[in-house]
């Protein structure tokens, strides 16, 4: 049976596993609505009742898909919607109401259960919203019942998290937290401070964009295999987070049937403070393995995208890390494929970067993206392999009919 925890004192019980709608299954570049519906419904039938989306996810179609799913199955009163004001897009007061109206329309609902200020990274970003009248907006929407609970999602330095946390009477917050980010961003100290203040915590990026799950290096898998019970890397990562009593809901951006089933299985059996000393020791050893292999701490959150010049920043960093995680030539082949435009929608390699710096302003990890892209290109590009792939692409490409 699914386990539930109270995110907010004296409020509803929420499934410890929340469905993140940022990475819904796609087909031909769009959400595969049939598959998404099946997966969302399966999770609901297994007890998942917290569904998280945001204004920019899937180009705005994530909210629409979630709204269709809820309406099709007549379950509005059985689930809790979490959505977010795109604070980083707000440049004038009237946009706050406009974005909110659009979200209600996309979701086809009259209210949002858990509403967040999306991607605050400093007290300054929160102060900007206050200047635009966000406090009055929140008060009016809560009074009318259009917003049930108010919170914020955070990407930034630990000290800024505490400042935002203590500046307003928040009910909950959303932070990145996993065993590799125990001391990054809000981190463990932020998690504990929120708990002390009675502020609920939702965890995002528990698997760090998949790097703590199926993409785990062989060294990591081998270390986990030393344990007496055989468990997947994803199982270990989720279990570690739910072991913290301060965590209310853990979001997982699920789009593979087997992953959904496994995540639900772990959610069903993991309670706070249940990990043994042996289990914790294994995870600590795995942390050190990852730290020794990782080149760029990118989670694949896509906040840096779209690049105005076509650079697929998360994709490149994934290939760059994969080169060191897994070895071999596959990462280089994938990168050169994007460099010459034979994979995906066209050319998207790091050599398209113009050093404009727009991406770095939105990176939750504060990665020096421009410098890392240069390094990634040096490591992954290979002139001889590029020539060979170009020849193969021309040979395999479509031929004109005579």
LUMGUDREN-743049 format. One record per residue: x, y, z of N, C-alpha, C in turn; residue in three letters. Coordinates in steps of 0.001 Angstrom, whole numbers, padded with zeros to 6 digits, always signed. Layout:
N
XYZXYZXYZALA ...
This chain:
402
+000834-001200+000000+000000+000000+000000+000871+001253+000000UNK +000429+002254-000763+001152+003526-000806+001186+004164+000579UNK +002325+004729+000922+002450+005452+002180+002132+006931+001965UNK +001662+007554+003022+001285+008960+002944+001928+009721+004097UNK +002249+010978+003816+002775+011864+004840+002062+013210+004715UNK +002000+013936+005791+001411+015268+005762+002495+016275+005400UNK +002312+016950+004273+003255+017984+003882+003073+019212+004769UNK +001818+019478+005100+001462+020620+005928+000657+020124+007122UNK +001011+020573+008298+000344+020138+009523-001163+020376+009441UNK -001925+019395+009919-003388+019462+009947-004002+019599+008555UNK -003269+019143+007534-003790+019199+006176-003944+017788+005618UNK -004154+017673+004312-004422+016380+003687-003191+015466+003681UNK -003450+014188+003578-002389+013197+003451-001990+013106+001979UNK -000707+013232+001715-000198+013153+000349+000650+011900+000179UNK +000575+011303-001004+001412+010146-001299+002871+010574-001224UNK +003704+009727-000623+005121+010081-000500+005785+010176-001868UNK +005205+009504-002865+005685+009606-004243+004773+010555-005002UNK +005353+011617-005526+004601+012553-006352+004967+012358-007810UNK +003995+012582-008686+004226+012384-010123+004697+013694-010746UNK +005960+013735-011151+006508+014905-011814+006164+014893-013292UNK +005487+015918-013769+005016+015960-015160+005937+016769-016066UNK +007207+016830-015733+008176+017542-016570+008735+016652-017669UNK +008686+015326-017457+009289+014413-018415+008276+013349-018852UNK +007099+013775-019261+006085+012849-019743+006572+012167-021028UNK +006075+010968-021341+006531+010270-022547+006211+011074-023808UNK +007095+011042-024766+006907+011802-025999+006949+010894-027226UNK +006379+011420-028297+006372+010717-029572+006383+011761-030677UNK +007370+011674-031547+007517+012653-032631+007609+014087-032101UNK +008306+014250-030970+008541+015571-030429+007407+016143-029599UNK +006325+015393-029418+005186+015858-028629+004843+014833-027554UNK +004068+015269-026567+003633+014332-025532+002829+013207-026176UNK +003187+011985-025855+002412+010821-026292+001222+010720-025344UNK +000100+011315-025728-001033+011443-024810-001603+010102-024375UNK -001654+009153-025270-002193+007835-024912-001317+007169-023851UNK -000010+007196-024079+000915+006581-023131+000920+007348-021810UNK +000922+008669-021893+000926+009486-020677-000321+009215-019844UNK -001460+009121-020500-002712+008839-019805-002641+007502-019073UNK -002114+006492-019740-002000+005160-019144-001098+005194-017918UNK +000027+005885-018034+000986+005915-016932+000469+006728-015752UNK -000117+007864-016044-000683+008689-014974-001788+007943-014238UNK -002625+007228-014986-003734+006492-014379-003229+005314-013559UNK -002208+004640-014062-001636+003526-013301-001126+004016-011950UNK -000397+005127-011966+000126+005677-010712-001021+006061-009775UNK -002060+006670-010322-003212+007050-009498-003846+005821-008853UNK -004009+004773-009637-004629+003548-009115-003767+002854-008066UNK -002469+003198-008045-001570+002646-007035-001434+003564-005825UNK -002211+004638-005812-002245+005491-004635-001553+006839-004744UNK -000944+007145-005898-000292+008444-006069-001374+009515-006201UNK -001303+010554-005371-002340+011596-005432-001788+013010-005574UNK -000467+013153-005767+000161+014471-005897+000805+014558-007276UNK +000350+015529-008106+000830+015659-009473+001397+017065-009675UNK +002654+017135-010058+003379+018398-010157+003635+018776-011616UNK +003298+020013-011963+003566+020518-013302+004058+021955-013189UNK +004251+022618-014329+004694+024020-014321+004406+024635-015679UNK +004348+025938-015708+003996+026693-016918+004847+026311-018141UNK +006181+026189-018015+006981+025928-019215+007156+024452-019581UNK +006750+023511-018730+007012+022094-019016+006348+021671-020332UNK +007129+020980-021156+006657+020527-022465+006044+021685-023264UNK +006647+022865-023159+006155+024011-023900+004731+024404-023545UNK +004343+024149-022302+003002+024482-021847+002015+023339-021958UNK +002398+022255-022622+001477+021135-022850+001381+020187-021662UNK +002318+020286-020723+002240+019425-019537+000988+019746-018736UNK +000728+021039-018534-000475+021440-017795-001732+020975-018516UNK -001731+021108-019821-002890+020681-020620-003115+019179-020484UNK -002028+018414-020573-002130+016959-020461-002653+016547-019093UNK -002141+017176-018048-002593+016852-016701-004080+017186-016549UNK -004490+018314-017089-005892+018694-017021-006787+017692-017729UNK -006367+017223-018898-007150+016234-019653-007264+014927-018871UNK -006153+014503-018296-006141+013261-017530-007125+013326-016370UNK -007096+014428-015643-007983+014583-014492-009447+014611-014929UNK -009732+015350-015992-011112+015457-016469-011618+014132-017032UNK -010776+013466-017819-011180+012195-018432-011561+011155-017391UNK -010883+011189-016250-011101+010172-015222-011939+010672-014035UNK -012394+011937-014149-013287+012509-013125-012716+012353-011703UNK -011472+012800-011528-010791+012585-010242-010296+013893-009616UNK -010900+015020-010026-010398+016295-009494-010422+016342-007970UNK -011422+015744-007362-011525+015796-005900-010718+014703-005210UNK -009992+013908-006001-009208+012807-005433-007701+013012-005564UNK -007311+014088-006264-005877+014342-006452-005555+015778-006077UNK -004248+016049-005953-003779+017385-005596-002829+017877-006687UNK -003164+019020-007266-002355+019613-008329-001350+020589-007722UNK -000100+020441-008119+000937+021418-007781+001350+022102-009083UNK +001272+023418-009111+001676+024179-010291+002464+025400-009828UNK +003079+026093-010772+004045+027127-010394+003901+028395-011223UNK +003971+029523-010549+004056+030809-011234+005467+030950-011803UNK +005608+031164-013121+006957+031307-013698+007572+032651-013326UNK +008075+032722-012112+008596+033986-011571+009655+034603-012472UNK +010434+033777-013137+011524+034252-013985+011014+034907-015263UNK +009714+034783-015554+009125+035406-016737+008318+036659-016396UNK +008136+036916-015108+007320+038047-014676+008144+039337-014707UNK +007722+040273-015563+008424+041554-015693+007538+042752-015389UNK +006250+042505-015149+005324+043572-014771+004171+042958-013984UNK +003564+043725-013098+002562+043208-012157+001419+042433-012790UNK +000873+042924-013885-000304+042282-014469-000036+040887-015014UNK +001237+040564-015224+001561+039230-015740+001262+038132-014724UNK +001310+038447-013451+001057+037445-012413-000344+036859-012588UNK -001347+037734-012666-002724+037284-012861-002898+036608-014216UNK -002243+037142-015227-002355+036582-016571-001828+035153-016630UNK -000644+034914-016046-000095+033558-016019-001027+032617-015259UNK -001546+033077-014136-002424+032246-013315-003696+031879-014082UNK -004279+032831-014769-005482+032562-015552-005211+031523-016640UNK -004053+031665-017280-003668+030710-018329-003524+029309-017751UNK -002941+029215-016575-002738+027910-015952-004065+027257-015575UNK -004994+028039-015030-006310+027486-014709-006993+026972-015969UNK -006857+027706-017060-007472+027297-018324-006828+026026-018863UNK -005500+025979-018839-004806+024780-019330-005175+023553-018512UNK -005238+023723-017202-005549+022611-016303-007039+022287-016275UNK -007842+023191-016814-009298+023036-016809-009816+022829-015385UNK -009401+023731-014508-009806+023644-013111-010093+025045-012574UNK -010763+025112-011435-011089+026393-010833-010118+026759-009699UNK -009274+025803-009330-008345+026066-008230-007110+025183-008351UNK -006046+025610-007697-004799+024848-007656-004480+024570-006193UNK -004243+023308-005883-004050+022904-004487-002756+023428-003891UNK -001660+023239-004631-000339+023649-004142+000296+024545-005209UNK +000422+025833-004889+000945+026782-005870+002290+027311-005390UNK +003267+027286-006300+004631+027664-005948+005122+028838-006768UNK +005997+029636-006169+006785+030597-006911+007929+029783-007523UNK +007984+029732-008831+008877+028806-009515+010306+029335-009627UNK +011223+028526-009166+012651+028737-009391+013180+030036-008793UNK +012828+030315-007542+013480+031425-006849+014927+031022-006577UNK +015838+031932-006800+017249+031610-006583+017925+032527-005582UNK +017190+033562-005151+017760+034500-004190+016637+035314-003572UNK +016943+035975-002468+015955+036854-001851+015574+037972-002823UNK +016516+038374-003668+016266+039435-004646+015147+039043-005604UNK +015132+037793-006039+014082+037346-006965+012713+037352-006286UNK +012687+037072-004991+011443+037119-004227+011014+038563-003992UNK +011964+039437-003710+011660+040848-003498+011067+041469-004763UNK +011537+041040-005909+011009+041537-007179+009526+041220-007292UNK +009141+040007-006935+007732+039625-006981+006912+040435-005982UNK +007493+040693-004834+006788+041489-003822+006511+042898-004333UNK +007475+043456-005061+007284+044786-005645+006134+044790-006655UNK +005912+043635-007292+004856+043510-008293+003497+043142-007682UNK +003441+043065-006339+002159+042806-005693+001829+041352-005441UNK +002858+040493-005353+002587+039065-005182+001910+038755-003848UNK +002217+039506-002804+001616+039235-001497+000110+039465-001532UNK -000305+040550-002180-001726+040838-002312-002413+039794-003186UNK -001724+039359-004227-002251+038323-005114-002490+037025-004352UNK -001487+036605-003576-001609+035364-002804-002754+035459-001814UNK -002826+036575-001119-003879+036758-000117-005265+036656-000751UNK -005440+037304-001895-006740+037290-002568-007089+035903-003084UNK -006123+035192-003651-006383+033868-004211-006643+032839-003111UNK -005969+032970-002005-006222+032043-000903-007591+032322-000282UNK -007949+033580-000205-009249+033948+000343-010388+033412-000546UNK -010183+033463-001854-011208+033001-002791-011210+031490-002959UNK -010146+030833-002490-010049+029383-002621-009412+028923-003918UNK -008936+029855-004749-008304+029455-006006-006899+028894-005791UNK -006288+029261-004670-005027+028650-004240-005245+028113-002839UNK -004946+026840-002639-005162+026228-001324-003928+026344-000422UNK -002760+026119-000984-001520+026186-000204-000450+026898-001031UNK +000405+027652-000356+001403+028457-001066+002824+028054-000684UNK +003696+028017-001690+005092+027641-001444+006005+028196-002523UNK +007223+027713-002566+008181+028143-003586+009148+027012-003892UNK +009646+026992-005115+010708+026046-005467+012004+026833-005532UNK +013078+026194-005106+014332+026920-004924+015492+026306-005685UNK +016292+027192-006291+017564+026827-006907+018534+027962-006593UNK +019484+027707-005774+020430+028762-005419+021312+028345-004259UNK +021925+029303-003614+022848+029030-002527+022099+028812-001210UNK +022669+028017-000301+021998+027711+000975+021571+028939+001769UNK +022429+029956+001827+022100+031132+002623+020903+031898+002051UNK +020752+031874+000709+019616+032538+000085+018319+031776+000368UNK +018423+030465+000449+017247+029648+000769+016694+030024+002138UNK +017579+030146+003096+017149+030486+004458+016505+031873+004487UNK +017068+032819+003745+016514+034170+003705+015084+034160+003179UNK +014863+033443+002088+013517+033363+001510+012578+032638+002463UNK +013076+031557+003038+012277+030746+003943+011743+031569+005113UNK +012585+032458+005618+012240+033224+006819+011557+034556+006516UNK +011380+034870+005236+010833+036174+004874+009311+036178+004732UNK +008699+034980+004721+007252+034921+004488+006677+033696+005191UNK +005396+033719+005410+004730+032616+006098+004393+031505+005114UNK +005446+030855+004606+005268+029783+003623+004650+028542+004270UNK +003925+027789+003471+003387+026519+003954+004262+025350+003527UNK +004907+025482+002375+005779+024399+001908+006804+024957+000927UNK +007810+024158+000637+008837+024539-000326+009256+023301-001108UNK +009946+023527-002217+010408+022418-003057+011899+022597-003321UNK +012676+021588-002986+014131+021694-003117+014701+020472-003829UNK +015863+020660-004419+016601+019542-004995+017350+018843-003863UNK +017164+017529-003769+017815+016804-002679+017990+015350-003087UNK +019201+014879-003019+019533+013478-003272+020893+013218-002653UNK +021366+012012-002705+022593+011732-001951+023847+012379-002528UNK +023776+012885-003768+024898+013654-004299+024761+015140-004008UNK +023542+015583-003719+023300+016997-003434+022945+017216-001971UNK +023518+016422-001101+023217+016541+000318+023630+017904+000862UNK +024642+018503+000269+025120+019794+000762+025121+020866-000325UNK +024447+020608-001449+024317+021596-002516+022967+022302-002410UNK +022882+023485-002955+021658+024287-002947+021104+024384-001517UNK +019796+024120-001322+019247+024195+000040+019911+023161+000930UNK +020112+021964+000386+020826+020915+001088+020174+020434+002374UNK +020908+019630+003096+020421+019051+004339+020120+020129+005381UNK +020943+021155+005435+020709+022222+006412+019400+022950+006125UNK +019113+023174+004840+017859+023820+004463+016665+022946+004758UNK +016811+021655+004495+015740+020693+004783+015389+020719+006261UNK +016402+020703+007091+016168+020680+008540+015610+022007+009050UNK +016065+023119+008459+015551+024416+008885+014070+024555+008529UNK +013699+024100+007349+012291+024148+006951+011445+023315+007902UNK +011958+022156+008275+011231+021290+009201+011071+021951+010567UNK +012117+022603+011020+012058+023311+012311+010986+024394+012306UNK +010799+025021+011149+009836+026101+011023+008425+025597+010708UNK +008279+024296+010583+006967+023736+010271+006570+023914+008825UNK +007562+024070+007949+007322+024236+006515+007560+022910+005808UNK +006552+022426+005086+006669+021145+004400+007701+021179+003289UNK +008278+020021+002986+009317+019944+001953+008966+018899+000901UNK +008942+019361-000349+008822+018481-001513+010206+018375-002132UNK +010614+017181-002477+011944+016967-003059+011834+016746-004556UNK +012652+017468-005324+012749+017270-006769+014134+016739-007119UNK +014280+016246-008327+015534+015672-008833+016110+014615-007891UNK +015297+013667-007425+015821+012634-006526+016826+011704-007211UNK +016703+011586-008546+017604+010699-009287+018580+011491-010149UNK +018603+012806-009933+019551+013697-010633+019507+013500-012150UNK +018290+013615-012689+018132+013493-014128+018436+012109-014656UNK +018314+011091-013818+018568+009714-014232+019977+009228-013950UNK +020868+010141-013558+022251+009745-013316+022417+008849-012098UNK +021412+008832-011220+021478+007939-010062+020621+006700-010263UNK +020146+006504-011501+019260+005368-011783+019852+004497-012885UNK +019142+004375-013996+019576+003479-015068+020922+003859-015666UNK +021258+005151-015591+022515+005618-016161+023716+005388-015238UNK +023493+004753-014110+024564+004569-013126+025767+003844-013745UNK +026976+004299-013448+028195+003655-013963+028338+002230-013423UNK +029122+001446-014106+029330+000052-013693+029955-000024-012300UNK +030815+000931-011980+031432+000928-010649+030383+001094-009556UNK +029390+001928-009838+028310+002151-008874+027461+000891-008746UNK +027102+000318-009875+026291-000906-009852+027016-002027-009104UNK +028312-002105-009316+029101-003136-008646+029116-002925-007139UNK +029199-001691-006722+029199-001400-005289+027855-001765-004666UNK +026765-001400-005325+025445-001753-004805+025248-003274-004787UNK +025869-003962-005755+025725-005422-005846+026393-006141-004676UNK +027260-005446-003968+027922-006054-002816+026966-006241-001640UNK +025838-005531-001666+024887-005630-000563+024163-006968-000618UNK +023714-007449+000519+023100-008773+000612+021807-008901-000174UNK +021080-007778-000382+019863-007785-001183+020118-007038-002485UNK +019680-007619-003606+019908-006988-004891+018836-005932-005170UNK +019265-004691-005314+018368-003567-005578+018957-002705-006689UNK +018087-002029-007430+018559-001151-008503+019122+000141-007916UNK +019946+000863-008687+020449+002160-008217+019315+003142-007880UNK +018231+003123-008659+017095+004019-008393+016463+003686-007046UNK +016349+002409-006772+015794+001949-005494+016592+002539-004338UNK +017915+002453-004430+018781+002967-003370+018621+004486-003210UNK +018579+005210-004340+018501+006665-004292+017202+007136-003634UNK +016101+006518-004012+014810+006909-003443+014716+006520-001967UNK +015195+005340-001660+015156+004880-000270+015947+005832+000636UNK +017068+006324+000135+017905+007240+000926+017130+008516+001253UNK +016387+009049+000285+015639+010292+000518+014495+010064+001492UNK +013711+009012+001277+012570+008748+002157+013003+008360+003571UNK +014268+008062+003733+014776+007762+005062+014792+009010+005944UNK +014685+010187+005319+014674+011459+006052+013245+011809+006457UNK +013001+011914+007732+011659+012179+008238+011155+013564+007847UNK +012072+014473+007511+011681+015836+007171+011068+015953+005772UNK +011231+014918+004959+010736+014937+003577+009264+014554+003546UNK +008463+015363+002842+007047+015057+002709+006753+014257+001455UNK +007040+014845+000289+006767+014216-001006+008046+014219-001834UNK +008279+013132-002556+009409+013049-003477+008853+012978-004895UNK +009245+013932-005738+008781+013958-007118+009676+013108-008006UNK +009045+012364-008883+009805+011595-009862+009197+011828-011236UNK +010024+012279-012181+009559+012503-013548+009552+011188-014302UNK +008480+010447-014177+008418+009061-014651+007813+008965-016051UNK +008447+008183-016931+007884+007973-018269+008153+006579-018821UNK +008649+005677-017974+008881+004280-018357+008106+003392-017388UNK +007324+002483-017915+006442+001660-017078+007185+000979-015935UNK +008327+000378-016253+009068-000369-015240+009559+000566-014128UNK +009933+001783-014504+010411+002743-013505+009272+003168-012583UNK +008096+003372-013154+006942+003767-012346+006630+002684-011317UNK +006625+001440-011767+006323+000319-010857+007365+000219-009750UNK +008632+000373-010113+009688+000270-009110+009608+001417-008105UNK +009385+002642-008602+009287+003781-007702+008142+003615-006709UNK +007041+003093-007194+005888+002849-006318+006223+001769-005292UNK +006946+000754-005727+007336-000325-004807+008193+000220-003658UNK +009165+001067-003996+010033+001636-002960+009216+002544-002035UNK +008306+003327-002632+007468+004230-001835+006591+003461-000856UNK +006186+002273-001249+005291+001472-000420+005971+000920+000828UNK +007273+000726+000763+007929-000013+001848+008941+000792+002663UNK +009279+002013+002203+010324+002769+002895+009724+003765+003885UNK +010102+003631+005125+009676+004575+006151+010895+005342+006658UNK +010654+006464+007311+011746+007306+007794+012595+006578+008833UNK +013896+006859+008793+014869+006311+009750+014896+004785+009762UNK +014688+004183+008603+014656+002721+008531+015911+002115+007902UNK +016795+002954+007360+018003+002416+006737+019001+001983+007803UNK +019607+000838+007564+020593+000308+008505+021934+000998+008302UNK +022841+000796+009251+024189+001365+009124+024895+000816+007892UNK +024656-000453+007576+025275-001068+006404+024779-000418+005118UNK +023488-000129+005073+022923+000511+003888+023503+001910+003706UNK +023562+002658+004766+024086+004022+004702+025555+004014+004288UNK +026290+003029+004758+027712+002925+004400+027882+002673+002899UNK +027013+001836+002331+027060+001555+000894+026827+002835+000097UNK +025811+003596+000482+025493+004840-000221+026660+005821-000114UNK +027285+005911+001032+028419+006822+001205+029586+006450+000286UNK +029792+005164+000096+030850+004716-000811+030503+005055-002247UNK +029229+004924-002585+028786+005250-003942+028946+006739-004222UNK +028696+007571-003230+028878+009014-003390+030299+009325-003859UNK +031236+008676-003237+032633+008938-003581+032955+008484-004993UNK +032331+007395-005429+032549+006919-006798+032050+007960-007795UNK +030851+008462-007576+030284+009465-008480+031146+010722-008510UNK +031567+011174-007361+032364+012401-007301+033666+012260-008082UNK +034193+011057-008095+035450+010838-008801+035253+010779-010321UNK +034030+010519-010768+033762+010352-012193+033117+011561-012867UNK +032305+012318-012143+031509+013381-012757+032355+014568-013202UNK +032074+015049-014415+032764+016218-014937+031938+017496-014765UNK +030610+017406-014993+029727+018575-014879+028506+018176-014054UNK +028172+018911-012996+027041+018543-012121+025687+018950-012696UNK +025401+018533-013928+024137+018874-014595+023096+017809-014300UNK +021872+018246-013940+020791+017305-013625+019849+017083-014797UNK +020039+017812-015891+019135+017688-017025+017788+018348-016798UNK +017737+019383-015960+016458+020034-015631+015938+020900-016780UNK +016814+021275-017734+016440+022037-018932+016099+023504-018666UNK +016400+024017-017486+016118+025427-017227+016999+026348-018073UNK +018115+025843-018566+019004+026624-019408+018505+026709-020851UNK +017471+025954-021156+016983+025856-022521+015711+026683-022719UNK +015383+027059-023965+016143+026743-025178+017304+027708-025389UNK +018365+027183-025955+019486+028029-026336+019105+028758-027624UNK +019281+030076-027690+018899+030816-028901+019701+030434-030136UNK +020787+029697-029926+021623+029313-031061+021602+027802-031323UNK +020719+027110-030635+020495+025702-030936+021335+024694-030184UNK +022133+025141-029223+022978+024217-028468+022112+023396-027498UNK +022217+022085-027560+021497+021224-026615+022377+021041-025380UNK +022293+021993-024479+023208+022023-023337+023092+020783-022449UNK +021884+020414-021975+021780+019217-021128+022238+017947-021851UNK +021897+017850-023131+022293+016667-023897+023800+016534-024006UNK +024467+017648-024240+025933+017641-024354+026578+017273-023031UNK +026088+017863-021944+026670+017554-020643+026414+016098-020256UNK +025281+015567-020664+025000+014152-020405+026016+013282-021128UNK +026305+013615-022383+027295+012855-023143+028695+013028-022564UNK +028996+014237-022106+030295+014533-021502+030486+013691-020230UNK +029469+013698-019363+029546+012881-018145+029575+011392-018476UNK +028756+011001-019450+028700+009582-019818+030053+009064-020297UNK +030809+009930-020935+032143+009541-021394+032995+009083-020210UNK +032813+009741-019070+033601+009412-017885+032902+008372-016999UNK +031578+008350-017059+030843+007334-016291+031035+005938-016889UNK +030889+005855-018234+030802+004546-018873+031980+004198-019770UNK +032800+005196-020167+033910+004913-021057+033417+004585-022459UNK +034271+004015-023285+033869+003630-024640+033696+004831-025552UNK +033163+004566-026748+033041+005602-027775+031616+006067-028019UNK +030624+005460-027350+029234+005787-027642+028926+007262-027388UNK +029412+007812-026281+029149+009214-025974+029724+010120-027064UNK +030911+009769-027555+031544+010582-028603+030767+010478-029914UNK +030301+009284-030238+029502+009097-031454+028215+009911-031386UNK +027578+009886-030224+026341+010647-030058+026605+012140-030198UNK +027695+012581-029620+028011+014010-029685+028313+014442-031117UNK +029138+013683-031806+029490+014047-033180+028262+013967-034077UNK +027363+013035-033760+026106+012956-034499+025319+014249-034398UNK +025273+014831-033208+024569+016105-033047+025379+017251-033675UNK +026696+017089-033733+027544+018129-034318+027307+018265-035816UNK +027120+017144-036492+026909+017192-037946+025426+017119-038314UNK +024570+016974-037290+023135+017077-037518+022440+015828-038000UNK +022994+014653-037671+022324+013428-038133+021420+012826-037063UNK +021465+013370-035836+020574+012915-034776+019646+014066-034393UNK +018445+013756-034035+017531+014777-033529+017058+015715-034628UNK +016841+016973-034248+016226+017934-035167+017240+018766-035940UNK +018516+018473-035820+019527+019251-036531+020770+019436-035673UNK +021670+020271-036129+022914+020498-035419+022644+021138-034055UNK +023323+020629-033027+023075+021143-031670+024297+021008-030772UNK +025480+020951-031350+026706+020738-030582+027229+022033-029964UNK +028242+021888-029121+028788+023025-028362+029476+024047-029247UNK +029886+023678-030448+030570+024638-031321+029618+025700-031867UNK +028318+025576-031588+027349+026603-031968+027253+027712-030922UNK +027852+027491-029756+027777+028464-028663+028463+029770-029047UNK +027771+030897-028815+028328+032219-029118+028813+032944-027875UNK +028772+032228-026714+029206+032810-025437+028286+033938-024963UNK +027006+033888-025323+026089+034965-024916+025807+034938-023412UNK +025868+033764-022796+025712+033667-021349+024280+033597-020854UNK +023303+033595-021743+021894+033557-021318+021610+032326-020473UNK +022195+031207-020857+021945+029940-020165+022385+029985-018706UNK +023508+030635-018443+024066+030648-017089+023184+031402-016104UNK +022385+032338-016589+021491+033104-015723+020369+032233-015164UNK +020082+031113-015832+018958+030268-015437+019382+028918-014856UNK +020689+028677-014769+021155+027366-014311+021033+027219-012801UNK +020211+026274-012315+020048+026073-010872+021337+025628-010182UNK +022236+025002-010954+023470+024473-010373+024615+025478-010412UNK +024363+026661-010972+025406+027702-011119+026624+027183-011872UNK +026359+026362-012882+027443+025799-013690+027988+026876-014630UNK +029294+026906-014798+029915+027810-015775+029757+027159-017145UNK +028558+027274-017684+028165+026508-018864+029058+026777-020064UNK +029387+028034-020299+030180+028357-021490+031550+027681-021469UNK +032203+027702-020317+033520+027066-020207+033407+025544-020293UNK +032379+025011-019666+032194+023551-019686+031858+023072-021099UNK +031120+023878-021851+030823+023500-023237+032101+023437-024066UNK +032996+024387-023839+034284+024360-024543+035048+023085-024227UNK +035076+022745-022934+035808+021545-022521+035159+020285-023082UNK +033834+020262-023061+033118+019094-023582+033424+018896-025059UNK +033455+019994-025812+033732+019895-027246+035144+019354-027500UNK +036103+019818-026699+037481+019347-026858+037582+017845-026615UNK +036839+017357-025612+036913+015944-025249+036140+015064-026234UNK +034986+015532-026675+034080+014675-027440+034262+014771-028953UNK +034749+015892-029433+034913+016043-030884+036123+015245-031367UNK +036014+014689-032570+037119+013935-033162+037000+014074-034669UNK +037990+014683-035283+037903+015014-036704+037746+013774-037577UNK +038511+012732-037290+038444+011517-038102+037073+010845-037959UNK +036584+010767-036727+035275+010158-036504+034166+011001-037125UNK +034338+012326-037067+033349+013225-037668+033271+013006-039175UNK +034424+012843-039801+034459+012584-041246+033785+011253-041565UNK +034104+010235-040773+033524+008912-041005+032006+008918-040867UNK +031504+009592-039833+030060+009649-039632+029378+010442-040743UNK +030064+011472-041247+029504+012266-042339+029364+011430-043599UNK +030360+010609-043870+030312+009727-045036+029169+008729-044890UNK +029064+008123-043711+027988+007160-043462+026628+007827-043612UNK +026503+009044-043096+025224+009762-043169+024834+010022-044620UNK +025807+010403-045448+025505+010662-046862+025113+009374-047576UNK +025797+008304-047228+025535+007015-047876+024162+006470-047481UNK +023813+006666-046206+022562+006104-045679+021371+007029-045901UNK +021628+008260-046282+020552+009245-046421+019644+008931-047581UNK +018489+009612-047642+017512+009377-048701+018072+009776-050078UNK +017719+009002-051073+018166+009288-052436+016986+009765-053293UNK +017281+010658-054212+016235+011161-055071+015811+010102-056075UNK +014535+010077-056327+014035+009169-057360+014390+009716-058737UNK +014762+008839-059620+015090+009267-060989+013794+009530-061761UNK 
